[in-house]
Amino acid sequence: MDLAFSPADEEFRTEVREWLHARVPREPLPSLETAEGFAAHRAWEAELAAEGWSVVDWPAEYGGRDAGLLRWLLFEEEYWAAGAPGRVGQNGIHLLAPTLFAHGTGEQRARVLPPMASGEVIWAQAWSEPEAGSDLASLRARAVRTDGGWLLSGQKTWSSRAAFADRAFGLFRSDPDTAKPHQGLTYLMFDLRAPGVTVRPIARLDGKPAFAELFLDEVFVPDEDVIGEPGQGWRIAMATAGDERGLMLRSPGRFLAAARRLEGLWRERGGPVSERDRVADALMGARAYQLFTYAAASRFIDGETVGPESSLNKVFWSELDIALHETALDLLGPEGEPADTDWAERYVFALAGPIYAGTNEIQRDIIAERLLGLPKGRR
Ligand SMILES: Cc1cc2nc3c(=O)[nH]c(=O)nc-3n(C[C@H](O)[C@H](O)[C@H](O)COP(=O)(O)OP(=O)(O)OC[C@H]3O[C@@H](n4cnc5c(N)ncnc54)[C@H](O)[C@@H]3O)c2cc1C
């Protein structure tokens, strides 16, 4: 693998840096887990999209720059280094869009992707249910056939940002009589403001409504909003889960920027020797994750898939994120305690890393069984 970037790649990096330098809001936007912050972040998505920066790797016809995976990684490094706002559109951009590129129809891509790129339509992921998280295949929400479409009923939970989002994508049981639980599932998109949908916000540790429960009562979804073949939802969803854990959800740029901020904080506090190793570990971890991701991206570009290695990624970034933020809070002492400080808010979010996108316990099982060839655990 060649780690040197071409002059054209470096030019791209400079263009991104200059644009961000001119446009990133000087004052941080309000938290995107509040109505006011959500609106401000949506407006920022539109500003990014106006020049094709919201989805640089997508084809231009859907609002991107056709920049490819490698330049997406460069973009992300510059984005987070510039202290740019969190991405309120990420569930759609990193989970639904890859699914539509792989399994959607041309009509669905043309209809769904441009308003997603511009932030006009923000998507929520509606997979989890009260009794179906790690064991997703045990989900019970139903899709029942009706004239021209489906009627959705049941309950979904932990749907990030669904309190303010516009639409959602999720899995529903369309055939209750199959031999195995992961058969007979259908992947559908639906409107969060459609008749029959009740969205009940759930407060996070700091009180902000970062998630919601969704109650669905015979919500009509037209056939054009089914992704792939009815009954084939599991296969499609598993491709999405790979994207979620693997390359796209947490780009290394985010951790590199956080580790550098930590280093800055440590220096500002007089570089206490007692914390030196933890700061160095955070910097090395972020760099290691960057290199691992470059290696995975090169394999992707060469036509290979990432596979169960994405579970390694997931465990690594989630643990790095917590360690890094704990070190920052230790450096800050009582100053870091109020829930609204930047470091504290990011710490609260980091704590959830080992849970969402598939818990780390389950990821470790995947690593043990599929990468290390160890015997199956007790399940
Ligand atoms: C910040 C955050 C955002 C989220 N956003 C979304 C979202 O947008 N959309 C959505 O659909 N969901 C979302 N979720 C839900 C998330 O996907 C689930 O919480 C997760 O899949 C775990 O499921 P669960 O909560 O039902 O826990 P459970 O599955 O009940 O697990 C509880 C504990 O038991 C362990 N465990 C369970 N089964 C096994 C096993 N077989 N072997 C070993 N250990 C096991 C788990 O690892 C975990 O530690 C989000 C969660 C968080 C924290």
The ligand as an SDF file (V2000), in Angstrom:
LIG
                    3D

 53 58  0  0  0  0  0  0  0  0999 V2000
  -26.5970    6.1460   21.4120 C   0  0  0  0  0  0  0  0  0  0  0  0
  -27.4390    5.0540   20.8290 C   0  0  0  0  0  0  0  0  0  0  0  0
  -28.0390    5.2810   19.6140 C   0  0  0  0  0  0  0  0  0  0  0  0
  -28.8540    4.2970   19.0570 C   0  0  0  0  0  0  0  0  0  0  0  0
  -29.4740    4.6060   17.8890 N   0  0  0  0  0  0  0  0  0  0  0  0
  -30.2950    3.6930   17.3360 C   0  0  0  0  0  0  0  0  0  0  0  0
  -31.0020    4.0360   16.1380 C   0  0  0  0  0  0  0  0  0  0  0  0
  -30.8750    5.1420   15.6010 O   0  0  0  0  0  0  0  0  0  0  0  0
  -31.8370    3.1230   15.6250 N   0  0  0  0  0  0  0  0  0  0  0  0
  -32.0080    1.8860   16.1860 C   0  0  0  0  0  0  0  0  0  0  0  0
  -32.7540    1.1020   15.6240 O   0  0  0  0  0  0  0  0  0  0  0  0
  -31.3670    1.5320   17.3260 N   0  0  0  0  0  0  0  0  0  0  0  0
  -30.5160    2.4220   17.9190 C   0  0  0  0  0  0  0  0  0  0  0  0
  -29.8680    2.1070   19.0960 N   0  0  0  0  0  0  0  0  0  0  0  0
  -30.1330    0.8150   19.7390 C   0  0  0  0  0  0  0  0  0  0  0  0
  -28.9680   -0.1610   19.6780 C   0  0  0  0  0  0  0  0  0  0  0  0
  -28.7840   -0.6500   18.3890 O   0  0  0  0  0  0  0  0  0  0  0  0
  -29.2370   -1.2620   20.7120 C   0  0  0  0  0  0  0  0  0  0  0  0
  -29.2040   -0.6630   21.9830 O   0  0  0  0  0  0  0  0  0  0  0  0
  -28.2180   -2.3810   20.6430 C   0  0  0  0  0  0  0  0  0  0  0  0
  -28.3600   -3.1070   19.4610 O   0  0  0  0  0  0  0  0  0  0  0  0
  -28.3180   -3.3310   21.8420 C   0  0  0  0  0  0  0  0  0  0  0  0
  -29.6070   -3.8190   21.9730 O   0  0  0  0  0  0  0  0  0  0  0  0
  -30.4070   -3.7230   23.3580 P   0  0  0  0  0  0  0  0  0  0  0  0
  -30.3320   -2.3100   23.8470 O   0  0  0  0  0  0  0  0  0  0  0  0
  -31.7420   -4.3440   23.1450 O   0  0  0  0  0  0  0  0  0  0  0  0
  -29.5760   -4.5690   24.4110 O   0  0  0  0  0  0  0  0  0  0  0  0
  -29.5860   -6.1540   24.5840 P   0  0  0  0  0  0  0  0  0  0  0  0
  -29.5300   -6.8050   23.2660 O   0  0  0  0  0  0  0  0  0  0  0  0
  -30.6950   -6.5010   25.5050 O   0  0  0  0  0  0  0  0  0  0  0  0
  -28.2020   -6.3650   25.2960 O   0  0  0  0  0  0  0  0  0  0  0  0
  -27.9930   -6.1180   26.6900 C   0  0  0  0  0  0  0  0  0  0  0  0
  -26.5810   -6.6060   27.0380 C   0  0  0  0  0  0  0  0  0  0  0  0
  -26.5010   -8.0250   26.8460 O   0  0  0  0  0  0  0  0  0  0  0  0
  -25.4400   -8.3510   25.9450 C   0  0  0  0  0  0  0  0  0  0  0  0
  -25.8240   -9.4720   25.0850 N   0  0  0  0  0  0  0  0  0  0  0  0
  -27.0120   -9.6340   24.4520 C   0  0  0  0  0  0  0  0  0  0  0  0
  -26.9820  -10.7830   23.7330 N   0  0  0  0  0  0  0  0  0  0  0  0
  -25.7490  -11.3200   23.9150 C   0  0  0  0  0  0  0  0  0  0  0  0
  -25.1000  -12.4850   23.4240 C   0  0  0  0  0  0  0  0  0  0  0  0
  -25.7230  -13.3140   22.5960 N   0  0  0  0  0  0  0  0  0  0  0  0
  -23.8210  -12.7280   23.8020 N   0  0  0  0  0  0  0  0  0  0  0  0
  -23.1640  -11.8730   24.6330 C   0  0  0  0  0  0  0  0  0  0  0  0
  -23.7310  -10.7620   25.1420 N   0  0  0  0  0  0  0  0  0  0  0  0
  -24.9950  -10.4880   24.7840 C   0  0  0  0  0  0  0  0  0  0  0  0
  -25.2690   -7.1100   25.1080 C   0  0  0  0  0  0  0  0  0  0  0  0
  -24.0060   -7.0490   24.5070 O   0  0  0  0  0  0  0  0  0  0  0  0
  -25.4910   -6.0150   26.1460 C   0  0  0  0  0  0  0  0  0  0  0  0
  -24.3350   -5.7740   26.9050 O   0  0  0  0  0  0  0  0  0  0  0  0
  -29.0530    3.0530   19.6990 C   0  0  0  0  0  0  0  0  0  0  0  0
  -28.4360    2.8210   20.9280 C   0  0  0  0  0  0  0  0  0  0  0  0
  -27.6600    3.8060   21.5020 C   0  0  0  0  0  0  0  0  0  0  0  0
  -27.0350    3.5330   22.8440 C   0  0  0  0  0  0  0  0  0  0  0  0
  1  2  1  0
  2  3  1  0
  2 52  2  0
  3  4  2  0
  4  5  1  0
  4 50  1  0
  5  6  2  0
  6  7  1  0
  6 13  1  0
  7  8  2  0
  7  9  1  0
  9 10  1  0
 10 11  2  0
 10 12  1  0
 12 13  2  0
 13 14  1  0
 14 15  1  0
 14 50  1  0
 15 16  1  0
 16 17  1  0
 16 18  1  0
 18 19  1  0
 18 20  1  0
 20 21  1  0
 20 22  1  0
 22 23  1  0
 23 24  1  0
 24 25  2  0
 24 26  1  0
 24 27  1  0
 27 28  1  0
 28 29  2  0
 28 30  1  0
 28 31  1  0
 31 32  1  0
 32 33  1  0
 33 34  1  0
 33 48  1  0
 34 35  1  0
 35 36  1  0
 35 46  1  0
 36 37  1  0
 36 45  1  0
 37 38  2  0
 38 39  1  0
 39 40  1  0
 39 45  2  0
 40 41  1  0
 40 42  2  0
 42 43  1  0
 43 44  2  0
 44 45  1  0
 46 47  1  0
 46 48  1  0
 48 49  1  0
 50 51  2  0
 51 52  1  0
 52 53  1  0
M  END
$$$$
